[in-house]
Amino acid sequence: MITLPANPIFGHAYEKVCADCIARWHRLLGEDVFFLTGTDEHGSKIQRKAAEAGKQPQKYVDEMVVFFKRLCEKLNISFDRFIRTTDADHIKVSQQIFKKIFDKGEIYLGTYSGWYCPECETFYTEKDLKDGCCPTHGKKAEWLSEESYFFKMGAYTQKVLDYLEKNPESVLPAGKRKEIINRVKEGLNDLSVSRVNVKWGIPVPINEKHTLYVWMDALLNYISGIGYPEKEFKKFWPADVHLIGVDISWHHSAIWYSILLAAGIPLPKTVFVHGFINTESGEKMSKSKGTVIDPIELTEKFGADPVRYFLLREIPFGQDGNFSEAALKERLNNELANGLGNLVNRTIVMIEKYCGGKIPEGKVDAALEKKLDLGKIKNHMQGLEIHHALSEIFSFVAACNQFINDKEPWSLFEKKAREKSAVEELGNVLYSLVDSIRIIAILLQPFIPATAEKINAQLGVKAGSLKECEFNLLKAGTKTTKGGILFKKVE
């Protein structure tokens, strides 16, 4: 979920690509998946930015959301729904949940005074501030005092703590869970959940002078987006994976858990906290320093799959990572072009040259077959170790390229006319390669889906499922089609 009004940044692209990879993987397993993403569009920051632009807030967010949908399109993001918190069903659910918690006596009217960061729309205690500034954005906090409805979040301290401590996968990576636990142990404060000075928001159902505080509104998209409380919601909730950035992990764990507990709704199974993407030197990307990367421009320059591949392979999932075009080019040239692209091209060319463009009779080489550790790949994905899973797949790509060098199919073809055994051996070698590539294409669908489609087209096969990652399933006689180069090298 992305908070407007900012234009898409590289971190947005990273989060969406990771979520898409996880969703596609589970579809590959044959599971029924609902992948939700979208934009958070209410609050004081948007109200202020719209006024600065001389536009009504609704018009302003309508224009801004176009860029995020375009980002999803460019990166081939396979969401099932793109929700906007201005959607009518979300507004209805948000008001229902507020009323439900209020009717339980868990929301009361009071006055709030405190330090407020308009950038992340969060109140901080004085000890949380750094030299009077927001600890996340570094901007001066504002002192606010106003009438507000409060959610009795403090009453949920022990329940939230119990859930975190009893469920090791409640927040991942483990270090982030420990940080949240330590903070919850200090005690949760009651949460201000309405505003009287912010008109751009969802009206509080019991008092329309107030609008819902943005964090009371935005978090609820995760249930409104799957049709709470109807059939779709009952099918897919609780969420298996709730993916969020480190800067708002508190809101999406402690605050979100408390709201759900108050509403009598099960908690998500895992909140996974991904890291930041920094500059090559490890510094935070900055507009003022000119180090911000436009993900749409980058994708147009290098293509979606090279960008996806870099993000998923380069950055250990759950940790911060650095970006440079030089590093992206190196992976593109060496691993995608020289590795995968070369493997597919060499194999299809040999099938055409030596077998008339038809997959020969043969059996996959037993030694090559053992080079693919499917169990290891599955375990990595189950543990959300995306970078390790992709590395393991490309280890098999390298093994296939080495197999070509070791077996020298061109020499076998030359021997074919005079040695009968060479005919069978050549067929086995080429069949081993093309069937291995079929399996590689299946495994790469979650990571670089467009490339997987191109490979399937050249092999003359349809996209397979994980169940079809068995060797010797490719039908002999299938017509191959030489396609263009999968990846062009860049200088």
Residue pairs with C-beta under 8 A, 6 or more apart in sequence:
1 37
1 38
1 39
1 40
1 218
1 221
1 222
1 244
2 8
2 12
2 15
2 37
2 38
2 39
2 40
2 68
3 39
3 40
3 43
3 45
3 218
4 39
4 40
4 41
4 46
4 61
4 64
4 65
5 45
5 46
5 49
5 50
5 60
5 61
5 64
7 64
7 67
7 294
8 67
8 68
8 71
8 294
8 295
8 296
9 285
9 292
9 293
9 294
9 295
10 277
10 285
10 292
10 293
10 294
10 295
10 298
10 323
11 245
11 276
11 277
12 68
12 71
12 295
13 71
13 75
13 295
13 298
13 299
13 307
13 311
14 274
14 277
14 311
14 315
15 243
15 244
15 245
15 274
16 37
16 71
16 72
16 75
16 77
17 75
17 77
17 307
17 308
17 311
17 312
18 243
18 274
18 311
18 312
18 317
18 386
19 35
19 37
19 77
19 241
19 243
20 35
20 75
20 76
20 77
20 78
20 79
20 446
21 308
21 312
21 386
21 446
21 447
22 241
22 243
22 381
22 384
22 386
22 446
23 33
23 35
23 78
23 79
23 446
24 78
24 445
24 446
24 449
25 381
25 446
26 33
26 240
27 33
28 442
28 445
28 446
28 465
28 466
29 465
29 466
30 465
30 466
30 467
32 235
33 80
34 80
34 81
34 226
34 232
34 235
34 236
35 78
35 79
35 80
35 81
36 79
36 80
36 81
36 83
36 221
36 222
36 225
36 226
37 72
37 77
37 79
37 81
37 82
37 83
38 81
38 82
38 83
38 84
38 85
38 221
38 225
39 61
39 64
39 65
39 68
39 82
39 83
39 84
39 85
40 85
40 214
40 217
40 218
40 221
41 61
41 65
41 84
41 85
41 86
42 85
42 86
42 200
42 201
42 202
42 211
42 212
42 214
42 217
42 218
43 121
43 198
43 200
43 201
43 214
43 217
44 118
44 121
44 195
44 197
44 198
44 200
44 214
45 118
45 119
45 121
46 57
46 60
46 61
46 200
47 57
47 198
47 199
47 200
48 118
49 60
50 56
50 57
50 59
50 60
50 61
50 200
53 60
55 63
57 200
58 86
61 84
61 86
65 84
67 296
69 82
70 296
71 77
71 295
71 296
72 79
72 82
74 295
74 296
74 299
74 300
74 304
75 295
75 299
75 304
75 307
75 308
76 304
76 305
76 308
76 449
76 450
78 449
81 225
81 226
83 90
83 221
83 224
83 225
84 90
85 91
85 94
85 202
85 217
85 218
85 221
87 224
89 224
89 227
90 220
90 221
90 224
90 225
91 202
92 224
93 220
93 223
93 224
93 228
94 202
94 212
94 216
94 217
94 220
94 224
95 202
95 203
95 204
95 205
95 212
96 205
97 220
97 223
97 259
97 263
98 107
98 193
98 204
98 205
98 206
98 212
98 216
99 205
99 206
100 263
100 264
101 107
101 151
101 259
101 262
101 263
102 149
102 206
104 262
106 151
106 152
106 155
106 262
107 149
107 150
107 151
107 152
107 193
108 149
108 150
108 152
109 147
109 148
109 149
109 150
109 207
110 147
110 148
110 149
110 150
111 145
111 146
111 147
111 148
112 123
112 144
112 145
112 146
112 147
112 148
112 150
112 192
113 143
113 144
113 145
114 123
114 124
114 125
114 143
114 144
114 145
115 123
115 124
115 125
115 126
115 128
115 129
115 141
115 142
115 143
115 144
116 122
116 123
116 124
116 141
116 142
116 143
116 144
117 124
117 134
117 136
117 137
117 139
117 141
117 142
118 139
118 142
119 134
119 136
119 137
119 139
120 134
120 136
120 137
120 247
120 248
121 213
121 214
121 215
122 134
122 215
122 251
123 144
123 192
124 134
124 135
124 141
128 135
129 135
129 141
130 138
132 140
132 141
133 139
133 140
133 141
134 140
134 141
136 247
146 195
146 196
146 197
147 196
147 210
148 192
148 193
148 194
148 195
148 196
148 210
148 213
149 192
149 193
149 194
149 204
149 207
149 210
150 190
150 191
150 192
150 193
151 190
151 191
151 193
151 216
151 258
151 259
151 262
152 190
152 262
153 188
153 189
153 190
153 191
153 255
153 258
154 187
154 188
154 189
154 190
156 188
156 257
156 258
156 261
156 262
157 184
157 187
157 188
159 257
159 258
159 261
160 184
160 188
160 254
160 257
160 258
160 261
161 181
161 184
161 185
163 170
163 257
163 267
164 170
164 171
164 177
164 180
164 181
164 184
164 253
165 181
168 174
168 177
169 269
169 270
170 177
170 253
170 267
170 269
170 270
170 271
171 177
171 180
171 249
171 253
171 270
171 271
171 272
171 273
172 270
172 271
172 272
172 273
172 318
172 384
173 272
173 273
173 318
173 319
176 246
176 249
176 273
176 318
179 249
180 249
180 250
180 253
180 254
183 250
183 254
184 254
188 254
188 258
191 213
191 215
191 216
191 255
191 258
192 213
193 212
193 213
193 215
193 216
194 204
194 207
194 210
194 211
194 212
194 213
194 216
195 201
195 210
195 211
195 212
195 213
196 209
196 210
198 211
199 211
200 211
201 211
201 212
201 213
201 214
201 217
202 211
202 212
202 217
203 210
203 211
203 212
204 210
204 211
204 212
215 251
215 255
216 259
219 251
219 252
219 255
219 256
219 259
220 259
222 239
222 242
222 256
222 268
223 233
223 237
223 265
226 232
226 233
226 236
226 237
227 233
228 237
228 265
237 265
237 266
238 266
238 267
238 268
238 269
239 268
239 269
240 268
240 269
240 270
241 268
241 269
241 270
241 272
241 384
242 252
242 268
242 270
242 271
242 272
243 272
243 274
244 252
244 271
244 272
244 273
244 274
245 273
245 274
245 276
246 273
246 274
246 275
246 276
247 276
249 271
249 273
252 271
253 271
256 268
256 271
257 267
260 266
260 267
261 267
270 384
272 317
272 318
272 384
273 318
274 317
274 318
275 315
275 318
275 319
275 320
275 321
276 284
276 320
276 321
277 285
277 293
277 311
277 315
277 320
277 321
277 322
277 323
278 284
278 285
278 320
278 321
278 322
278 323
279 285
279 291
279 322
279 323
279 324
280 322
280 323
280 324
280 326
280 327
281 322
282 320
282 322
283 289
283 291
285 291
285 292
285 293
286 292
293 323
295 307
298 307
299 307
302 328
302 332
302 490
304 450
305 336
305 448
305 449
305 450
305 451
306 328
306 331
306 332
306 336
306 487
307 328
308 447
308 448
309 331
309 332
309 335
309 336
309 390
309 447
309 448
310 323
310 327
310 328
310 331
310 332
312 386
312 387
312 390
312 447
313 331
313 335
313 387
313 390
313 391
313 394
314 321
314 323
314 327
314 328
314 331
314 387
315 321
315 387
316 387
317 384
317 385
317 386
317 387
318 384
329 490
329 491
332 487
332 489
332 490
333 489
333 490
335 394
336 451
336 486
336 487
337 485
337 486
337 487
337 488
337 489
338 489
339 394
339 397
339 398
339 401
340 394
340 397
340 440
340 444
340 451
340 486
340 487
341 485
341 486
341 487
342 401
343 397
343 400
343 401
343 404
343 433
343 437
343 440
344 437
344 455
344 458
344 486
345 485
345 486
346 401
346 404
347 404
347 430
347 433
347 434
347 437
348 458
348 459
348 480
348 481
348 482
348 483
349 482
350 409
350 410
350 430
350 433
351 357
351 358
351 359
351 360
351 430
351 434
351 480
352 480
352 482
353 413
354 409
354 413
354 426
354 430
355 427
355 430
357 479
357 480
357 481
357 482
358 476
358 477
358 478
358 479
358 480
359 430
359 431
359 434
359 459
359 460
359 474
359 475
359 476
359 477
359 478
359 480
360 426
360 427
360 430
360 431
360 476
361 427
361 431
361 476
362 424
362 427
362 428
362 429
362 430
362 431
362 432
362 476
363 428
363 431
363 432
363 472
364 428
364 431
364 432
364 435
364 436
364 471
364 472
365 403
365 428
365 429
365 432
368 399
368 400
368 403
368 432
368 436
369 471
371 395
371 396
371 399
371 400
372 396
372 399
372 436
372 439
373 392
374 469
376 392
377 389
377 392
377 393
377 443
378 466
380 386
380 388
380 389
380 392
381 389
390 447
393 440
393 443
393 444
393 447
396 436
396 440
397 440
400 433
400 436
400 437
400 440
403 429
403 432
403 433
404 433
407 429
409 426
409 429
409 430
412 422
412 425
412 426
412 429
413 422
413 426
415 422
416 422
416 423
416 426
431 474
431 476
434 459
434 474
434 480
435 471
435 472
435 473
435 474
436 471
437 455
437 459
438 456
438 459
438 461
438 464
438 473
438 474
439 468
439 469
439 470
439 471
440 455
441 452
441 455
441 456
441 459
441 461
441 463
441 464
442 452
442 463
442 464
442 465
442 466
442 468
442 469
443 469
444 451
444 452
444 455
445 452
445 463
451 486
451 487
452 463
453 463
454 483
454 486
455 486
456 462
456 463
457 481
457 483
458 480
458 481
458 482
458 483
459 474
459 478
459 480
460 478
460 479
460 480
460 481
461 474
461 478
